[in-house]
Amino acid sequence: MAKSRYEYVRAFEEPDALLPSHWPVVRVDGKNFHKFCTIHEMEKPNDERLLKLMNFSALKVMEQLEDIVISYGQSDEYSFVFREKTKTYNRRRCKLSSTVVSIFSSAFVFHWNDFFKQDDKKLEYPPSFDSRVIPYPKEQILKDYLSWRQVDCHINNLYNTCFWYLVQSGRTPKEAEKDLKGTVSKDKHELLFSQFNTNYNNLPQLVRKGTIIVRNNTKQHKKTQERAGGKREVPNDVTTLSGVDDVVTPTFSILNEDLIGKKFWEERSYLLEN
């Protein structure tokens, strides 16, 4: 940055680096998504196109920020976990938060047609997302955070599934709320089975478990060929020409499974290693 007599204003910027040896988690949340879903006539209780667009947007964030090792999303939110000792943006809270939500939001808008064009559903207005950063000091607390979000997914989806099944069967929203008031999980399962012949456990895990995206500890090689104006990807089995780069790219796994138990973490112990 060029020197000038106005440079003193930089002194007003507050340092906001996160504490060391903490896992920074950036959570992105949709702002006023109830209105957004209503205007865009999303399917109830879940619109898989929207959920898959959210997943794709999260993947784009992880592709650009290599220190994010795992993310978890459900409904209109996504959480991104950075490595414990990440140096990304010098661990500045505002930079981590603003960059993640910016990439996520732009990917959501840019790729809208990839998921909704076949249904002729136009994006009426761009949605907005807020974000926050939470640093977690211990591995178990980080795991508990992700477990909390998955439990929240289960509780909310079970309620919403019952609510919208009732509404779609003819009950008004107020009547559906009254029907569900005071019910526990067992009651909701019984309602779905007895009134709608639906076993909740047979619904897609995408809606029951949410989505986990993990950065794999393996990478793949992509070959590119020089072309006017830039490079173009070619299949891995094509012989490279002179002057061609062999690009190593990260790989990811998109999962819809339980992350609360020990099995998930035992199979992927590398995720929380430094």
C-alpha positions, 0 to 999 in steps of 0.5 A: 500500500502506498505511503501517504499522510492519510495512512494513519487511519489504519490504526483504527482497525482492531486486531481480531486474530483468533486464539491459537490452537483453536479450531475456527468454525465459520457458520453460514445462515440464510437470512429470511429464508422462509420468505425466499422459499415461499416466493420461489415456491420450494417443495415442502417439507424439503426441496432436494434441488435447494439442498443440493445447491447448498451442498454444491456452494459449500463444495466451492468454498472448500475448493478455494480454502484448502484449510477447511477439512470438513463442513456440515450443512442442513436446511439453510445453514452450513458450518465450515471447520478450518484446521486447528493451526490454520494460518489462513488470513492470519486467523483474522476473524473478519476475513475468515467470516467474510470470505467464506460467506462471500464465496458461498453466496456467489456460488449459490447465485451463479449456479442456480440455473444448474439446479433449477433451469430444467424446472424453469424456475427463475431466481427472483432475487438473490438471497443473503446469508450471514456468518459468524466465527466460533473458535473451539479449543478442544477436539471433543468440543468441536465434535460436540458442535457438529453433533449439535447441528446434526441433532438439530437437523433431526429435530427440525426435519421430523417436526417439519415433515409432520407439519407439512404432511398435515397441511398437505392433507387439509389441515390449516397451519394453525391446526397443524401446529396445535396437532403437534403441540406437546408431542415428542419424537415417538408421537411424531413417528407414530403420526407419520406411520398411522396417518400417512403410512410413512416410516420416517426412517425410510426418508432420504438421509439427505433430509434426515442426517444433513450433508457432510463434506470431507476433504480426503487425504488423497488427491487426483491428477488432472492434465491440462493442455495449453490453449489460446487464452488459457488452459483446458482440462483434458481427461486423465487418460490423454497423453500430455503434450509438451509444455503441459502441467500435471495439476494435483487437485484435492478430492472430497467426499459428500456424505449423508450419514451419522457423525455423532458416533465414534465410527465416523471419526475413527474412520477419518482420524486424519481430519483433525490431525495437524 
